[in-house]
Amino acid sequence: MSDSLSAPAGMPLVDSAIPAQESAAWPAVLALSLGVFALVSAEFLPASVLTSIAADLQISVGAAGQSVTVTSLIGVASAILTPILTSRLDRRVVLWGLVSLLALSSVLTALATGYTMLLAARVVLGLALGGFWSMAPALTLRLVPSASVPRALATISAGVSAAFIGGGPLGAWLDAILGWRTVFGLSAGLAGVALAVLLATVPPLPSQATPRLATLGLLLRRPAVRLMLLSILVIVSGQFTGFTYIRPYLEQAPGFGVAAITAVLLGYGIGNLFGNFAGGAVAARGVKLAILSCATSIAILAVVMLTLGGSPLVAGIAVALWGFAFGFAPVGFQSWMVRIAADHAEPASGLVTAAFLVAIAAGAVLGGVLVDRVGGLGPIAYMAAAMTAGALLVLLTAREPHRA
């Protein structure tokens, strides 16, 4: 293949329909980051309380993991359709509604009396997650000057990194003390805080364009967009096959208990937070470099976890470095999107979000099969293979996109 990442010649960095900002609305950007933090924390809370949910609802660990799958699948449709179906609404009103759905989902999850109710609650979360994520990066282009866009994208991605702390080690620790239902109750409270901050800081953002389904076809006809989406599918599926079932791995390979798992997940989250900002700096030097660094590093770390993960020290360090390496991915892929499709920012962001969620769903499904049939090492083995394939795909087929 010879597809390039490059945008069509002369394409501006941001949509020409979006007026240049003279001053950055950083409180609103931080509010978007908080919203992302609340949503992604709720999305991946099952990964840290997986065995508790399974035991309480009397289902297998693999079945409990499908609560992540359901959220992702619904999120795909929401990511694509929310910008279109709400095209005439002020974008901040849409954000408020989506965060309210997050609060509702967390309450329903905390009250779940069976597997069906659990999945229904996660459907509501999928609506909120896909819609919010499809709009946040695109709206960033309207909140800051073009020169500040990379920094603003990194700030929003930091919400994801912080969620790996909130939804990982903190979730596991609170599960051990208070129970998984209380954890989701606290998630509902966090959604309320995020809503209050969004209400206070986000300025009016009237719809400026009317995205249509035809716009998605226009974007998908671009080879660079197709290559970006395929890269996301391969790399992110590997990531979340491993991450969704990280607790079974840590219980099996190094034999960690709850306290040790909490500490290791904290290391992952802290590593991811630092990796996000390091990834932003690397992406500013080269989008291809950022994505290759992510995929190659995680592939190597997965092999280390498979071969030497019986050592608690090795497993703990490898997981922390894994978190650091994946911090490069969100800002790397968002920067890629901004460079090649900013003329249709909201629908392009929806496609990127949809690709992430399809990959997460695929990873959760495959990981559930592997963990039930092979054990905790199975998802990590697939992660090694997928990251290797993703690195080769980007290395052999992609060229660096044009800078603004």
Buried (B, 14 or more C-beta within 10 A) or exposed (E): EEBBBBBEEEBEBBBEEBEEBEEBBBBBBBBBBBBBBBBBBBBBBBBBBBBBBBEBBEBEBBBBBBBBBBBBBBBBBBBBBBBBEBBEEBBBBBBBBBBBBBBBBBBBBBEBEEBEBBBBBBBBBBBBBBBBBBBBBBBBBBBBBBEBBBBBBBBBBBBBBBBBBBBBBBBBBBBBEEBBBEBBBBBBEBBBEBBEBBEEBBEEBEBEBEBEEEBBEBBEEBBBBBBBBBBBBBBBBBBBBBBBBBBBBBBBBBEBEBEBBBBBBBBBBBBBBBBBBBBBEBBBEBBBBBBBBBBBBBBBBBBBBBEBBEEBEBBBBBBBBBBBBBBBBBBBBBBBBBBBBBBBBBBBBBBBBBBBBBBBBBBBBBBBBBBBEEBBBBBBBBBBBBBBBBBBBBEEBBEBBBEB
